[in-house]
Amino acid sequence: MDDEAKQLVEMGATLAQARAALKKYKDVMQAAERIFDGSFDDVVDEAGSDVRMTDVVGSEFSAGRLATPEDDEDWPETTGDSDEEADDDEYIDYDSDYEVKQDTAKSQTNTDPYAGIFFSKDRREEVIEVEEEPEAIYLPKADETVKLMTQGQWMKGCPEGGEQSFLFSLYTQLSEGRCQCPNECGWSIGRRKSDFFSVYSSFPKYIAQLRGLVRQKCEKCSKEFCLACGEPFNASKTQSERDVDDLDLFHCSNLQGVILGIGLAMLEQLYHDQTQHLVDVDGRGNKRRQPEPVHNSSTPDDDDDSYPPLPVQKKKLKVGTGYAGDVREDTSGHSEAMALQKSKDQRLGDLMTAIRVFLPNLHREGGGRTSDYLVHPTALAHLRRRFNSICTSLLRNDSLADMSDRSAVYFELFEWLETISNHEALASMMAMPIMVIASAKLNPPKKTPNGFTTRERVIVYEGSSGPRELMEAMVIQANAAIKGLEGVARAAEQQETEMTEEQKRVTNETKGKGKERVIPVLSEENQKLLSFCRRILKTANAIDRSLRETKGDMFVERLHASLPKLSSSGNEAYLDSDATDETTQKTYLEWATRVRFEYCDLTIPPEDSKPLNIDEPPNYKFYFNNEARMLATSDIPKRSLAIAKELAVLTTNLPVAWDSSIFLRVDETRVDVIKALIIGPEGTPYQNGCYLFDIFLGHAYNQSPPNVKYMTTNGGKYRFNPNLYADGKVCLSLLGTWSGPGWVAGRSTLLQVLISIQSMILCDEPYLNEPGWQNSAGTPQSLAYSANVRRMVVRTAMLGNLQNPPEPFSDVIRTHFRLKAKSISRQLDQWLAQDDGKSILPDGALASRNSAGASSTFKADIDELKKLMKQLQTDSGAPTSS
């Protein structure tokens, strides 16, 4: 291998690519540039397989590179050949990222060039990353001892071969060798690693030191040139340019690449430092420390701040609820923790603001700079591997209220997302799956000849949701919160809709008979949440608009088709008769996720014989109908805000699983009127039963708990649990109806109530929930109680609900039994084998009084249930009993 080809191979090219490029371009650097811009992606090696050195970065900068201003004399020339080659790759800027063969992509006929290319998150990459011990030096000009970023740190977190090549090339160029005067006078100046890769105590200090270093003056010809790229500056600074201190830092793409690399590394480190030893605050304001990491062969050791520990699963102890006494919780740490979080967010937001200045931005004040047009290939690499890790964590926040409280960092995050999406060279990152660490295995450390220690890690990266997909959950929450506030905000923010002729007539007839309605005004706290929600929607729309402009309508349509969304009513699911258990569970999970939260009409239509009265509130198919009607015209700002926050969380955080799920239906015009359906958890006497609850968020919500009524009682006859009475009363400490930790005003949530019912009441040994019996696990009395519960569940929560599905959950109940028919049939067989042959007692606590010889209908109920489930497999209509 000759020296020139060897040099290209060391930079990351294959031997076949190196030879092909040198044959066409005699200059090594020109050949390297053409290799890394994707021009030789189709070159095959000696084995005949496709060589794909660059991924999205290479093709992105060959297909989507923006033209520079015509009057920029320093712009590097490009050949006509490269333009033609770029055109050939116009629609394959995601190919290498998702292993789609180039010939397949080219053979696709056109209408949808992105079909099957970039929406798959199935990709998996294994990378060996080397971490060296960083060198620390003292810099007199800065009066600071700094650590020099090693090559391993610079390239850490990058699973893409092409991006690694760009990162390696830039690091090598700016950390060693000499920079020649571009006027060919023979003078040169050496580049040192400390010039560009010093990690200072703050980003502004790094920028200040870099600003004084970039513009160099030749000692021979007195011409000024850039130390980063070696190209001359157009002329000396004018007075206006001297007023802009950072102007020199936008001179070339090399500067952009290194500034973003160092800045994002600092940002990543700060974010990790803030979250590594985070003292969590739960919904009641209690402090709880994060669990200590477990050290094993697949978990990085604790002195490494690069990778978070893998989660540790703890076995849940079997215990009843019983009476726990009058328990009070210490909430004194809540305010302290919130103040600490605000301080951290402000630091993080300030750093993000400082770094954002150097993002490629053609819309910056004063117009685009040189580096805004000539984007360095590493810019996208830095954003994908460092910014995306922070972005992912922040966008996965499941609480809109928490995000709103942390507006200092979230508003800045939205600015980043909009800036990135506005630039053609970066916009595609918004739709691309993010590669995250699935596992990390640490190899033993090694000593280098110079005495430094190096460590190798085998990192496995897997694809996960991209930024725009993650943001859709926030969009859903924002829309839900706005809907929760609209009862108060509608009059102030929307124009009055045109009334029908009948409404006008009724209005005229009643004019003067009642008080004039006062237009409500949003409180300051409500307005804050509303503004935050609008900012979320604005950012999402800006991203979509930019993607549509840069990638086309088809791209955005495919992206939107993959986004999570709330379903419309009647959204059922079906299975093939030969579906495997794995397919069945996957289908069930996808369906349940889609339909877990819906708005619907819960009102009772007025009788035709009654005259229309627009001032009279409607009636609801609801236990708390009277309470709801009394609050129909109430304006309680704190309550509206609490409901808006509650809805935002519920839309995307209701638990969904094959074992047990929670479904919610909210009235489309009265968001305080709610119905819940909880599927009984696996391994309990309630398994796969459907349990209905009516929920009303009363006038004092959430200073006081919601009103909750249990409705699956067989007409008020069955008591399914010591905590679920036949009259519908739900005994739970959060509701103030049971002893124990109670509702915390302003912090407890309806989601906590629902999950508590699901996990603490619908438990594996309900007998233990009876006061004084919590230590009776496994006793004959407990087993008899569970057997009686199973008989009630089959009779009412399964068979009864399937024969007469309660509204508005008829579709959910039918689909639940259709998709799980095989599993439920096996469960019923097991229950029948465990049954003690006794009949149903309305109150299982009285099992010992069950008369001997009473006939049991358990087998008949099971047979009827199986028959109806079988009917569901072939009949799309609602089943009927025989």
Protein Blocks (a to p, Z undefined) as FASTA:
>chain_A
ZZklmmmmmnopafklmmmmmmmmmblklmmmmmmnopammpccfkopacdfbcfklmmm
mmmpccddfklmkbccddfklmmmmmmmmmmmmmmmnopafklmmmpghjammgoklmpc
kbccddddddddddddddfklopacddddfklmmgoiabfklmmmmmmmmmmmmgcjddd
fklnopacdddfklmmcccfbfklmmmmmmmmmpccdfklopacdfklopacfbdcdfkl
mmmmklmmmmpmklmmmmmmmmmmmmmmmmmmmmmmcccddfkopacddddddddfkbcc
fkbckbccdddddddddddfbjnbjadddfklmmmmmmmmmmmmmmmmmmmmmmmmmgcc
fkbghiaafklmmccfklmmmmmmmmmmmmmmmmmpcbfklmmmmmmmmmmmmmmmmmmm
mpmklmmmmmpccdddfbdcdddddddfkopacddddddddddddfklmmmmmmmmmmmm
mmmmmmmmmmmmpccddddfklmmmmmmmgokaccdddddddfklmmmmmmmmmmmmmmm
mmmmmmmmmnojklmmmmmmmpccdddehiacdddfklcfklmmmmmmmmmmmmmpccdd
fbdcddfkbccdfkbccddddfklmmmmmmmmgccfklmmmmmmmmmmmmmmcccdfkbc
cdddddfklmkbccddddddehiakgoiacdddddddfklckbccddddfblggolacfb
fklcfkopacdfklopagcjdddehkacfklmmmmmmmmmmpcblmlmpghilmmghiak
lmmmmmmmmmmmmmmmmmmmmmmccdfklmmmmmmmmmmmmmmmmmmmmmmmmpgoiacd
fblklmmmpcghiacfklmmmmmmmmmmmmmmmmmbdcddZZ
